Amino acid sequence: MDDGALRELNVTRVARSGDKRREEWSEGGRDRVLIWRSDLGKWFLLDVGSKLFVESATQPSGEPLGDVEYVERALGDLPTPERIETRQLPDQTIDGHRCAVSERTISYGELKEVTVTFYAKDLSLALRLEVARPGGPKLITERRDVKTAVPAAEFEVPGDFKRVEKLPQE
């Protein structure tokens, strides 16, 4: 996060095996895990500390329904977008990976959010996301050290987790 005066670093761990993906991070004092299972047509968002998870269907492409916005709505109170505009920018290389770059403007009434995504074609994964909202800090997410060979159990929801409609906040 960079608001001009303050920079904050958050670490996310990413694992991928074929079409299965897992991301781990901390947010608001909570450890989160997001598991994409395109073979099941689902994704799972876990709150590790409370042993709760949200489950949702995926699009035919294997990406979560609504992409990032759907996950944010599962975590909070982000409204449904009124309009989404996307444009392609020139490719760039990040950490040795050729990335397709796109800029997406999402309108929520008067609020407009601009997201620039750097998608590594060889990894089928976004390596960098830049999110800017008017009056707020610019959030930059960079993914490094992406693992592509991990145990199958990493892509399963633990048996002692309970399914809920929405995860708790802080």
N, C-alpha and C positions, 0 to 999 in steps of 0.2 A: 504494500500500500504506500502511496506517495501523495501527500496532500500539499507538497511544497515546503512544509516545515518539518514534517515527521515522515520517516520511512520505517516500515515494519516488515519483518521477514516471517513468513509462515512456510513450513515444509510440508509437502505432499509426497507420498510414496505411491508409485504406479507400478502395477504388474499386469502383464498381458500374456495370454497363452491362446494362440489361434484367435477365435472370435470372442474369447472371454477376457474381460478387463476388470481390474480392481484398483481403486484409488483410496488412500488413507490420508486423513488430515485432521487437525484440531481446529475447532471453531467455537468461539464463545465458551472456552473451557471444557468443551465436549470433544471426545474422539469420535470421528465419523469414518465410515467406510461405504463406498459406493461400488457395487458389483454389477457389471453388465453381463447378462447371459443371453446372447442372441440365439443360442441353441434352444432355449426355453421360451424365447420371445418376451423376456422380462428383465427388469433391473431391480435391485434391492438397495435401499439407503438405510444404513445401520447406525444406531447410536450405541456405541460400545459400552459406555458406563451404565446405561439403564437397561441394556440388553433388549432394546426395542428395534423394530425395523418397519419401513414402509416398502411396499411392493407395487410395481406398476408394469404395464405392458410396454413393449417397445414398438417402434415403427418397423416396417419390413426391412429397412436398411440396418437394423440392429441398434440404432441410436435411440435413447430414451424419448418418449413422447414429449414434445415441447422442448427438448434439449435442455439447456441450462435453466431456462425460465421455469420449466416444470419442476426441476429439482429445487430451485429457490422457493417456489410456492409451497412445496412439501415441508420446507424448513421454516417458512415465515408467512407473511401476509402480502406477498407481491401479487398485484391484480393480473388478470388476463390482459395481454397486449391488445391494443386497438389496431395497430398497424406495425408491420415489420418490413423494412427495406434492406436488401442485401446487394452489395456490389463487390466485384473481384478487384483486387489490387495486384501489383506485380509480385511474382514469387520471390521469396528470400530464403537464405540458408541460415539455420539456427543449429548450433552445436553439431555441425556436420550433416544435418538432414535438410534436404530440399523441402520447403514448405509452401503450400498454396496459401495465399493471404486473402482474407475476406473481411469486409467491414459491414456490420449489421447495425442498423438504427432501429430501435424498438420504441414505439410510442405508447405510453400509458397516460392517455389524456394529455395534460400539459407537460408531464415528465417525459423526457427523451433520454434513452440510454444508448450509448455507442459502444459496441464491442468489436475489437479487431482480433481475429483469430488467425494464428499461424499453425497450419495443419500439416504435419510431417507425413508426406505421401508414403514413405517406406514403412512407417510405424502404424499408419492409420490412426493417428492420435494428434490432438492439438498440443503442441509443445509450448505455446505462449498465448495467453489471453490478456488483452488490455481492455478494461471496462471503465468507462467514464460516465458519470451522471452529473448534471449541472449542480454546482454548489457543493459537490462531494469530492472525496479523494479519488484519484485514479488508482484502480486496483489492477495490478499486474501479476499474472500467474505464469510461472515458468516451470516446465517439467524437465528434469534431468535424470540421468541414470535409470532410464526406463528398462525394466526387466521383461524378457519375453519367454523365459522358461522358469515356471514356478510350480509348486505342488498343486494338484487339482483341488485339494481341500481349501485353498485360499479363495476359491470361487463359489463356496457354499455358505449359506447362512447357518451359523451354529444352531444346533438343535434346541438350546435353552433360550433363544431369543423369541420374543413375542411380537406378532404382527399388529400394527396400529395404523390408523389413517393419517396421522400427523405426528412428527417427532417433537419432543419437548424442546423448548428454548432454554437458554442458560440456566 
